[in-house]
Structure formats: structure tokens, C-alpha cells
Amino acid sequence: MTQSKSYGQWPRRLLESGFFAAVIATLWTLDTLTKIKEQNPQGGSFAEFQLYAHQVTSALAVLILIPAVAWWLNRFPLRRDRLLSAIIGHVLGSGLFAIAHYFLLVGMRFLVYPVYGYEFIFSDFWLQNLVFEYQKDIKIYLAVVGIIAAYRYYSRQEASAVSAKPDRLIVQTGSGETIIRQEDIEYLEAARNYVVVGTNAKEYLVRETLGRLEKTIATEHIVRTHRSYLVNIDRIEEIRSTDSGGHEIRMQSGKRIPLSRGYREKFKSEITS
């Protein structure tokens, strides 16, 4: 059994979910305590209930939206070669996040208030409230994007060497050897003097060049699409045109891989042969 199989995904995802839940719970608890100290809610139990209800619904709405932010980051990765699209994408993403966050927390407050015997009144000034919330939500959005991007960067398991067999890669790591079946490889990405080997479970950063690794793998299923990318054609979800007139490949994981003009014809012949 290989260590790159998907059986390890659920524990990893649970840990990731738990991490975000712990971070948000801690931050919102500290914010709530600060507001209690600063405001010292007047007006009896309703004012206290309102403070807690607003804090909890806001935090839950952020948690609900984290998978959407992670998906959006797949579409607009923080890469130097796609810097403009990343900036435009995340400016748009922050706005969508703020709108979704606002209406999610409003919807939850409509549900929570009656449970405690109160009536939630939706303000006629919702647009002004949305603009006010955006000033806070853009900071939350950027923080979530930063945490996810940093986690993805540091979760890449660095390997010291790689060797190949007819149907698998054997990656030498600090803790031993990781066996990756070639059919489990989704893509390979050049990263200076390293190559990122992306699988269905995680990414491995191996000290090798993409050209040498391409020769080492030597399988008809893994083909070049760009000077910095090889993809497993069995893991391709779709090929689409971009706004700039180029083409890109969307993998089953959601990752987007450029398809450069110089490799397009050869790539098409490979996948149709």
C-alpha cells in the first residue's frame, strides 16, 4: 500500500478543519471579551444576548466559507507568473466573501433570535451595513487566504532524492521512503532546483529537475503542457480557453495548469492517440 493513497486524506482534513475552528474560536473569543470589557453591555439580558449572538454567528459564517475560499485560491493561486490575475481574483473574492458572510450571519440571526424569544429586525440600511462589514471582512478574507497559502507551502514534504521503477516513484524523505504510484501523480511542477510532485493526497518537493524527472518517469500518461509543468492526462477534468486567448487545464483536484502554445499541438495529439 502506498503512502500517497487517499486513505490519509480524512485525518488530514479533520486536522485542518480543527485548526481553523480553533483559530477562529480563539480570535472571536478574544474579540468578544474585548467588546464586553469596552462596552459593558447596558440594557439587560437582550444586549448581552445580542453581543454573543452576533459574535457566534459571525464566526460560524466564516467557518462555513473557508472551503469556498480554499477553492477560490485554487482558481487564483498566489504565483509570481500569475500575479495580475491573483490580485484581480482576490479583490473580487474579498467582495464575494463579504456579501456571503453578511447574508449568512443575517440568516443565522433570523433563526437564532426567535429561539431565545427575541425578534431579529433586518435593517433598512443593509447596504451601508454591508459596506461597513466589508472593511472588516477584507481583513478576515486576506488572513484566511494567507493561512491557507502558507499551510499549502509548508505542508509540501521535502524529499532529498527520487528514484523510479516502471510504475512508481520512490521518494527518499527524512523519515524513510515514500512510494508514489505513477497513476497517483496528478502533476509535476518545476520549482527552481526542485520539482513539486502533486498527488491526490499531498505534495512532495523533490530535489530534481523537471527535465530529468520527465525522462525518469517515461510514461504515456504524464505529458508536458508547459516548460514548467507535466500533467497526468487521466486526472484532467477539462481544458478551457482563458480571457487572454490562451488555454489552461483544470485537474480533478481543481488545480489549474497552463497549456502553452508551444506544447498545445503535441499535447492534443498525446491525449487523442
Residue pairs with C-beta under 8 A, 6 or more apart in sequence:
1 7
2 168
2 178
2 179
2 180
2 181
2 184
3 178
3 179
3 180
3 201
4 178
4 179
4 180
4 181
4 184
4 199
4 200
4 201
4 202
5 184
5 200
5 201
6 200
6 201
8 201
8 202
9 200
9 201
12 201
12 202
16 151
20 63
20 66
20 147
21 63
23 147
24 59
24 62
24 63
25 59
28 55
28 56
28 58
28 59
31 55
32 51
32 52
32 55
35 51
35 55
36 51
39 51
41 47
41 48
41 50
41 51
46 118
49 116
49 118
53 109
53 112
53 113
53 116
54 105
54 109
57 104
57 105
57 108
57 109
57 112
58 101
58 105
60 104
60 105
60 108
61 100
61 101
61 104
61 105
61 108
62 101
62 140
62 144
64 104
65 97
65 100
65 101
65 104
66 144
66 148
68 97
68 100
69 93
69 97
69 141
69 144
69 145
69 148
70 148
71 254
72 89
72 90
72 93
72 96
73 145
73 148
73 149
74 253
74 254
74 255
74 256
75 89
75 254
75 256
76 82
76 85
76 86
76 88
76 89
76 90
76 93
77 86
77 256
78 86
78 145
78 149
79 86
90 141
90 142
90 145
93 141
93 145
94 134
94 137
94 138
94 141
94 142
95 134
97 137
97 140
97 141
98 130
98 133
98 134
98 137
98 138
98 141
99 130
101 133
101 137
101 140
102 129
102 130
102 133
102 137
106 122
106 126
109 120
110 120
110 122
112 120
113 119
113 120
114 120
123 129
152 203
155 202
155 203
156 196
156 202
156 203
156 204
156 205
157 173
157 178
157 202
157 203
157 204
157 205
158 173
158 174
158 204
158 205
159 171
159 172
159 173
159 178
159 204
159 205
159 206
159 207
160 172
160 173
160 174
160 207
161 171
161 172
161 206
161 207
161 208
162 169
162 170
162 171
162 172
162 197
162 206
162 207
162 208
162 213
162 216
163 169
163 170
163 172
163 216
164 170
164 216
164 217
167 181
167 182
167 183
168 179
168 180
168 181
168 182
169 179
169 180
169 182
169 185
169 197
169 217
170 177
170 178
170 179
170 180
171 177
171 178
171 179
171 180
171 197
171 204
171 206
173 204
178 204
180 197
180 199
180 204
182 217
182 219
182 221
182 222
182 232
183 221
183 232
183 234
184 199
184 200
184 201
185 197
185 198
185 199
185 217
185 222
185 232
186 198
186 199
186 200
186 231
186 232
186 235
186 251
186 252
186 253
186 255
187 196
187 198
187 229
187 230
187 231
187 232
187 235
187 251
187 255
187 257
188 195
188 196
188 197
188 198
188 210
188 213
188 214
188 222
188 229
188 230
188 231
189 195
189 196
189 198
189 210
189 228
189 229
190 209
190 210
190 227
190 228
190 229
191 205
193 207
193 209
194 205
194 206
194 207
194 208
195 205
195 206
195 208
195 209
195 210
195 213
196 203
196 204
196 205
197 203
197 204
197 205
197 206
198 253
198 255
200 253
206 213
210 228
210 230
213 230
214 222
214 224
214 230
217 230
220 270
221 232
221 233
221 234
222 230
222 231
222 232
222 233
223 230
223 231
223 233
223 266
223 267
223 270
223 271
224 230
224 263
224 266
224 267
225 231
225 249
225 257
225 258
225 259
225 260
225 263
225 267
226 257
226 258
226 259
226 260
226 263
227 260
227 262
229 257
229 258
231 249
231 251
231 257
233 270
233 271
235 251
235 252
235 253
236 249
236 250
236 251
236 252
236 271
237 250
237 251
237 252
238 249
238 250
239 247
239 248
239 249
239 250
239 259
240 247
240 248
240 250
241 247
242 248
246 258
246 259
246 260
246 261
247 258
247 259
247 264
248 256
248 257
248 258
248 259
249 256
249 257
249 258
249 259
250 256
250 257
251 257
259 267
